[in-house]
Amino acid sequence: MPPPDPSRPGVLHLDLDAFFAAVEQRDKPSLRGKPVVVGGVGGRGVVATASYEARVFGIGSAMPTGQARRLCPNAAYLAGRFEAYRRVSSQVMGLARELSPLVEPVSLDEAYVDLSGRGDGRVWDVAAVTEVAERFRADVKALTGLTVSVGAGGSKLVAKIASDLRKPDALVVVPPAEQAELLAPLPVQRIPGVGSVSAERLRRHGFTTIGELARAGESELVRLLGRAHGSGLWALSRGIDPRPVVSEREAKSVSAEETFGVDLTDRRDLEHRAARLAERVTSRLRAQGLAGRTVTIKVRRYDFQTANRSRTLQHATSTSREVARHARELLSGIDVSDGIRLLGVGVSGLTGYAQADLLSDADEPEVAELVEEEPEEEAPEPSAGWRPGQDVEHDDHGPGWVQGSGTGRVTVRFEGPHTPPGRIRTFADDDPALRPADPPVYDPRA
C-alpha cells in the first residue's frame, strides 16, 4: 500500500465523540444533557468513557470508578452495551467506506480514511476535503443521531492530532503548508510512541514541545535516542509520517511493552507492571471485537538478552484479569534478580469477541488494586444478573433499561430513543414478566 501524498490533506481521522456515553444518551432520553459514565460499576471498576457533562467534573477514561463517584456522585453509572456500540460502529464504518475503499478501523469509534483510494482522479485540496468531510459528518448524524469529529491532513499523524483539537462535533482540515505551525506548540507526548519515560528523558534535555524537537535537528535526536528512534521522532515532529492507510487488515496479535528508565529487580513491581500492560492489550482487543488464546510475555534483561514465554489457553479471552494472571505466572519462571530493562505482554491466536458484555466488571484491570483510596460505602451488587444500563422488556410496561438493582429488587425506567423521558418502576429481581432484551433500534426517520 503506497504512503499518503504529503502535499494533499487527503487522510481523514474519524473519531465519534464520547462514543459509548453518546449511544447511552441517545437511547435513554432521561440521560440527555446529564453526566453519564460508562465502564465497570463495581468497587474495582474503571471508567471506559465519560460524557462531556461528566468530564466537567474531572472524570476521564481509565479513572477508577470509585474516584469518579466521589467527583460526581449524581452521574449515571452504566455497565455498557457492546451490541449497541457494535451496531452503531458498523453503520459509521459503512459510511466511511462510501468515501473510499481505503478505510482502516482503529477501534469501534475511530478509523482512518485515505481519499486517494477513490481512484477518480479528484484533486484533494482543502476545499474538496472539507466538502466531503462535512457531508460525511452530516450523514453520520442523520443515520445514527451521533456526532463525529474529523481531522484531515497529509498523514495519519496530522489527521489524528487535528481530529482532537476542537472536539466535540468539529472538522479541522490542516493544509500541508500549515502543519508545522499546528504541531509546534503541542507537547511531545502527542507523537505516537512517546510515552512518559521518553517524554521525561526529552524534558531533561530541554525538549517539551514538538516544535523544539523539529528545531533540534536529526543529528541531535539521534545522539540522544539512537539512530532508529531519533530519526523517526525527528520526521514525525515535522509531520512526516509515511504509514499508509491499510484496509481490511487482519491482526495476528496485539501486544504492549514498556522500557524502564532503570533496570528493575523487584518482582512485585514487575507483576504490577505486567497487569497494567495486560489492561492495555485487552482494552485494544475489546475495542476491536477480538479475543485470543495465547498469552505471551517478553522480557529483556540488563544485558539485552531477550526471553519470550507463552501459554495457549483452552478458550479465547479478552479479560484483563485472566491475561494478567497468566502473564504473572509466566513471569514467575524467569530470574529477574540481575535486572529487567523491558517487559511486554501480548495476546495472539485471535478470533472474534463473542461475549455480550464488553465492559463487565470481570474485565477490569487488576492494577486497580494499586490505587489507594479512602474507604467508601459500596454500591449494592447487581442482583439476578441485572446490570445498570441493560436493555429489558416487561410484559405490561414494554421496553426499558435497568437503573439499578440490589437486595432482591430491580428498578427499571421505561423509555427508548424516540420517547419522552419514561416512568420508573421497581420489581422483584425474579419477576417472570421482566426479561433481558436486545438494544432498541434507532430510526433516523422518527
Summary of the structure (lengths in Angstrom):
residues: 446
radius of gyration: 23.4
end to end distance: 42.0
largest distance: 73.3
contacts: 1500
relative contact order: 0.13
helix: 36%
strand: 26%
